[in-house]
Structure formats: structure tokens, C-alpha cells
Amino acid sequence: MRVFDDEEKSIISKIIDGAGYARNLINIIDSMNNLQGVRIGLNRQKQTGEFLFETVNNEPTDNEMSSSIQREKSLVELLITHVTLLRYLEKEELAFFFDPAGTSESEITFGMGATNRPYLTMAINDKSIVDLLLIYVHKEIRPSPLLRQLRNNNYLTDEEIKFNKQYYATWFTIIVSVVLGLYGIYNNQQNSKAQEKQFQTQLMENEKLSNIIASSINNNKTKPIDYKSDIKQVTDALSEISKEASSAVKNHTVEVKLIPQEKAVKK
């Protein structure tokens, strides 16, 4: 699908919003006041076309000549825009064209120039423009439902609309991902700050507790435990055991049996 400029969109709106024979090339051009002070003449038999510019006198002045030359260029561009658009709409079946009855005259003149005033004639030298003008000059144009839908969709095709939706959805997903990523970074930073604050608070609490313990140790006046009595009891008990052992040794009789020695044998 081609891209339509503003002028072509305006022509399409004229086709859609018009009614009956108002939707034809002559009336569409005239309705836009593009042919003020000028007429266009076509000859089917000779396959020719020309512009008829109004003049004040039979002999045009230099200013009228210069103005007509400049305007002829813009009018040629105008006709090219109209006839090529109509050809495209017909080719793509966006509009339907048919000839009304009684439109077989060989000479056709249309425009908004006065017929009872002198005029300056300038030929339309581009034969392709003349041929297209002769084809569409009297045809009534009927817009297709697809053309109406195209305008309702702001001159975007279904494929383009689908692509745009996917394009916007993709960018929306990317933006949401970026926002969530930034939020995650911000949240982690806030958590880090909270954890650091909690850590510093715990250090202060630990320091206070250490100071309390150290102060308690320094201020502790409890007397040391006396283990002398317990040690004396253990020592006395060991002494009694030693005495009993010595007494048992003294009262025990030891019998010693002498083994007789054999006499030495003399050699």
C-alpha cells in the first residue's frame, strides 16, 4: 500500500463524502477552487488538451503571460496528482468507475474560467496526462468499503496496524523491563542502606554490652575462694594411708630359704 500525502487524502475524502455525479474528476477539481480563472479543454478525436487562461484583453500582457506560465506548471502537477491517484484506486480496487449515459461528446471543457472573456491558450504537452484525463474526465467514482476503512484507519493497512501494535507492545515491554530494573536497583540500594544501618546499630549495642561487662568485672568485690581446708583434709587422708602401709610392712615375716651350694670338683 502506498503512502498518501495530504492532497491525496483530501481527494479521497471528496470521493468518500461526495454523492452521485459530484464524485467525478471535474467536480472534485472544481470544488477545491484549483481552476479559478482557468478552463481545461480536451478533444477526444485529436487526443489533445489545453489550458485556457482568462485575460483582460485579446492580446495578453507580459504580466499575464508570465503569470500563466507559472500557473501552467502548478496545474500540470495538480492534474498528475489527480489522474494518477484515480488510476491507483482503480487498479487496487479501492474505487469503482463507470460512465454515465450521454457522455460521449468529442470536445470537453471544464473549469472556473469565464466563457465570455478573452483567454490565453497553452497546450498540455504531456500526452500521458491527456490520455488519463480523457479516461476519467466523465467517470463517476464509487468508493469501495476498503477505501472507507482505509480512511478510518488513518490510511494504514491491516498489516501496518498489526505491525504498529507489535511495535508498540515491544517498546512497552522494554520500557516496563527498564523501569522494573531501575526499581530493583533502587530497592537493593535502599535494602543495603537499611542493612548497613542495622549493622551499625548492632555494633553500638555490642559495644554497650561490652562496656557493661567490663564495668561489672572492674566493680566486682567478691572475696576469693579459700581452698586451704579442703587441701588439708586431702593431705591428712594421704598421710593415714601411708602410715598404714608402713605398719603392714613391719609386721610381715619374710622367710628366706638358703639354697645349698655344690662342692667344687678338683681336677
C-alpha positions as CSV (number, residue, x, y, z in Angstrom):
1,M,0.0,0.0,0.0
2,R,1.3,3.4,-1.0
3,V,1.7,6.4,1.3
4,F,-0.8,9.2,0.6
5,D,0.1,12.8,1.0
6,D,-2.3,15.5,2.4
7,E,-3.6,16.5,-1.1
8,E,-4.4,12.9,-2.0
9,K,-6.1,12.4,1.3
10,S,-8.2,15.4,0.6
11,I,-9.2,14.0,-2.8
12,I,-10.1,10.6,-1.2
13,S,-12.3,12.4,1.3
14,K,-14.1,14.2,-1.6
15,I,-14.7,10.8,-3.2
16,I,-16.0,9.2,0.0
17,D,-18.1,12.1,1.3
18,G,-19.5,13.1,-2.1
19,A,-22.7,11.8,-3.6
20,G,-23.7,10.8,-7.2
21,Y,-22.1,12.6,-10.1
22,A,-20.4,15.0,-7.7
23,R,-17.9,12.3,-7.3
24,N,-16.1,12.8,-10.6
25,L,-12.8,14.3,-11.6
26,I,-14.3,17.6,-12.9
27,N,-16.3,18.4,-9.8
28,I,-13.6,17.2,-7.4
29,I,-11.1,19.6,-9.0
30,D,-13.6,22.5,-9.2
31,S,-14.7,22.0,-5.6
32,M,-11.2,22.8,-4.5
33,N,-11.1,26.1,-6.3
34,N,-8.0,24.9,-8.2
35,L,-9.2,26.2,-11.6
36,Q,-10.2,29.7,-10.6
37,G,-9.9,31.9,-13.8
38,V,-8.9,29.0,-16.0
39,R,-10.5,26.2,-18.1
40,I,-9.3,22.9,-19.4
41,G,-10.2,21.8,-22.9
42,L,-10.0,18.2,-24.2
43,N,-10.5,16.9,-27.7
44,R,-11.2,13.1,-27.9
45,Q,-10.7,12.9,-31.6
46,K,-7.4,14.7,-31.7
47,Q,-6.3,13.3,-28.3
48,T,-5.2,16.8,-27.2
49,G,-5.6,19.0,-24.2
50,E,-5.0,22.7,-23.4
51,F,-5.3,25.4,-20.7
52,L,-7.5,28.5,-21.3
53,F,-6.3,31.3,-19.1
54,E,-8.5,34.4,-18.7
55,T,-7.1,37.7,-19.9
56,V,-8.3,41.2,-19.8
57,N,-7.8,41.9,-23.5
58,N,-7.5,39.8,-26.6
59,E,-3.8,40.5,-26.5
60,P,-2.3,39.2,-23.2
61,T,0.1,41.5,-21.4
62,D,3.6,40.5,-20.3
63,N,2.4,40.0,-16.7
64,E,-0.5,37.8,-17.9
65,M,1.9,35.7,-19.9
66,S,4.3,35.3,-17.1
67,S,1.6,34.5,-14.6
68,S,0.0,32.0,-17.0
69,I,3.4,30.2,-17.5
70,Q,3.9,29.9,-13.7
71,R,0.4,28.7,-13.2
72,E,0.6,26.2,-16.0
73,K,3.3,24.3,-14.1
74,S,1.3,24.1,-10.9
75,L,-1.8,23.0,-12.9
76,V,0.1,20.2,-14.6
77,E,1.3,18.9,-11.2
78,L,-2.3,19.2,-10.0
79,L,-3.6,17.1,-12.9
80,I,-0.9,14.5,-12.4
81,T,-1.8,14.1,-8.8
82,H,-5.5,13.6,-9.5
83,V,-5.3,11.2,-12.5
84,T,-2.5,9.0,-11.1
85,L,-4.4,8.7,-7.8
86,L,-7.6,7.7,-9.7
87,R,-5.7,5.2,-11.7
88,Y,-4.2,3.7,-8.5
89,L,-7.6,3.5,-6.8
90,E,-9.0,1.7,-9.8
91,K,-6.0,-0.7,-10.0
92,E,-6.2,-1.6,-6.3
93,E,-10.0,-1.9,-6.5
94,L,-10.3,0.8,-3.8
95,A,-12.8,2.6,-6.0
96,F,-15.1,1.7,-8.9
97,F,-15.5,3.8,-12.1
98,F,-18.3,3.8,-14.6
99,D,-19.5,6.1,-17.4
100,P,-22.9,7.8,-17.0
101,A,-25.2,7.9,-20.1
102,G,-24.8,10.8,-22.5
103,T,-21.1,11.5,-22.0
104,S,-19.8,10.7,-25.5
105,E,-19.1,14.3,-26.7
106,S,-15.8,14.7,-28.5
107,E,-14.9,18.1,-27.1
108,I,-14.9,18.7,-23.3
109,T,-14.3,21.9,-21.5
110,F,-14.4,22.3,-17.7
111,G,-13.1,24.7,-15.1
112,M,-13.9,28.0,-13.4
113,G,-12.9,30.5,-16.2
114,A,-15.4,32.8,-17.8
115,T,-16.6,31.6,-21.2
116,N,-17.4,35.2,-22.5
117,R,-14.0,36.7,-21.8
118,P,-10.7,36.6,-23.8
119,Y,-8.3,33.8,-22.9
120,L,-4.7,32.7,-23.5
121,T,-4.2,29.2,-24.7
122,M,-1.4,26.9,-23.5
123,A,-1.2,23.3,-24.7
124,I,-0.8,20.3,-22.3
125,N,2.3,18.7,-23.8
126,D,2.3,15.6,-21.7
127,K,0.3,13.1,-23.7
128,S,0.0,10.6,-20.8
129,I,-1.8,13.3,-18.8
130,V,-4.2,14.0,-21.7
131,D,-4.9,10.2,-22.1
132,L,-5.7,9.8,-18.4
133,L,-7.9,12.9,-18.4
134,L,-9.9,11.6,-21.3
135,I,-10.4,8.3,-19.4
136,Y,-11.5,9.7,-16.1
137,V,-13.0,13.1,-17.0
138,H,-16.6,12.0,-17.0
139,K,-16.5,8.8,-14.9
140,E,-18.4,8.7,-11.7
141,I,-16.4,7.3,-8.8
142,R,-17.8,4.9,-6.2
143,P,-15.6,4.3,-3.1
144,S,-15.2,0.7,-2.0
145,P,-15.7,-0.3,1.6
146,L,-12.0,-1.0,1.8
147,L,-11.3,2.7,0.9
148,R,-13.6,3.8,3.7
149,Q,-11.9,1.5,6.1
150,L,-8.5,2.8,5.0
151,R,-9.5,6.4,5.8
152,N,-11.0,5.3,9.2
153,N,-7.6,3.6,9.9
154,N,-5.8,6.8,9.2
155,Y,-4.7,5.4,5.8
156,L,-2.9,2.4,7.4
157,T,-3.4,-1.1,6.1
158,D,-4.3,-4.0,8.4
159,E,-0.7,-5.3,8.2
160,E,0.6,-1.9,9.1
161,I,-1.7,-1.6,12.1
162,K,-0.7,-5.1,13.2
163,F,2.9,-4.2,12.9
164,N,2.4,-1.0,14.8
165,K,0.7,-2.8,17.6
166,Q,3.5,-5.3,17.8
167,Y,6.0,-2.4,17.7
168,Y,4.3,-0.5,20.5
169,A,3.9,-3.7,22.5
170,T,7.6,-4.5,22.1
171,W,8.6,-1.0,23.2
172,F,6.1,-1.1,26.1
173,T,7.7,-4.4,27.3
174,I,11.2,-2.9,27.0
175,I,10.1,0.2,29.0
176,V,8.5,-1.9,31.7
177,S,11.6,-4.1,31.9
178,V,13.8,-1.0,32.3
179,V,11.5,0.5,34.9
180,L,11.5,-2.8,36.9
181,G,15.3,-3.0,36.6
182,L,15.7,0.5,37.9
183,Y,13.3,-0.2,40.7
184,G,15.2,-3.3,41.6
185,I,18.5,-1.3,41.7
186,Y,16.8,1.4,43.9
187,N,15.2,-1.3,46.2
188,N,18.6,-3.1,46.6
189,Q,20.2,0.2,47.4
190,Q,17.6,1.0,50.0
191,N,18.0,-2.5,51.5
192,S,21.7,-2.1,51.6
193,K,21.3,1.2,53.4
194,A,18.9,-0.4,55.9
195,Q,21.2,-3.4,56.4
196,E,24.1,-1.1,57.0
197,K,22.1,0.9,59.5
198,Q,21.1,-2.2,61.3
199,F,24.7,-3.4,61.4
200,Q,25.8,-0.1,62.8
201,T,23.1,-0.3,65.4
202,Q,24.1,-3.8,66.4
203,L,27.7,-2.8,66.7
204,M,26.7,0.0,69.1
205,E,24.6,-2.4,71.1
206,N,27.5,-4.9,71.3
207,E,29.8,-2.0,72.4
208,K,27.4,-1.0,75.1
209,L,27.1,-4.6,76.3
210,S,31.0,-5.0,76.4
211,N,31.3,-1.8,78.4
212,I,28.7,-3.1,80.9
213,I,30.5,-6.4,81.3
214,A,33.9,-4.7,81.7
215,S,32.4,-2.3,84.2
216,S,30.9,-5.2,86.2
217,I,34.3,-7.0,86.3
218,N,36.1,-3.9,87.5
219,N,33.5,-3.3,90.2
220,N,33.3,-6.9,91.4
221,K,34.5,-7.0,95.2
222,T,33.7,-10.7,95.9
223,K,36.4,-12.4,98.1
224,P,38.5,-15.2,96.5
225,I,37.5,-18.8,97.4
226,D,39.7,-20.4,100.2
227,Y,40.7,-24.0,99.3
228,K,43.2,-24.5,102.2
229,S,40.8,-26.5,104.4
230,D,40.0,-28.9,101.6
231,I,43.6,-29.3,100.7
232,K,44.5,-30.1,104.4
233,Q,41.8,-32.8,104.5
234,V,43.2,-34.5,101.5
235,T,46.8,-34.3,102.8
236,D,45.8,-35.8,106.1
237,A,44.0,-38.7,104.4
238,L,47.0,-39.4,102.3
239,S,49.2,-39.4,105.5
240,E,47.0,-42.0,107.2
241,I,47.1,-44.3,104.1
242,S,51.0,-44.0,104.2
243,K,51.2,-44.9,107.9
244,E,49.0,-48.0,107.5
245,A,51.1,-49.2,104.6
246,S,54.4,-48.8,106.7
247,S,52.9,-50.7,109.6
248,A,51.9,-53.6,107.4
249,V,55.4,-54.0,106.1
250,K,57.0,-54.1,109.5
251,N,54.7,-56.8,110.9
252,H,55.1,-59.2,107.9
253,T,57.6,-62.1,108.4
254,V,59.7,-62.9,105.5
255,E,61.1,-66.5,105.3
256,V,64.3,-66.8,103.5
257,K,65.4,-70.3,102.3
258,L,69.0,-70.8,101.6
259,I,69.9,-73.0,98.6
260,P,73.0,-75.3,99.3
261,Q,76.0,-74.9,97.0
262,E,77.7,-78.0,95.5
263,K,81.3,-78.6,96.3
264,A,83.8,-77.9,93.6
265,V,85.3,-80.8,91.9
266,K,89.1,-80.9,91.9
267,K,90.9,-81.9,88.8
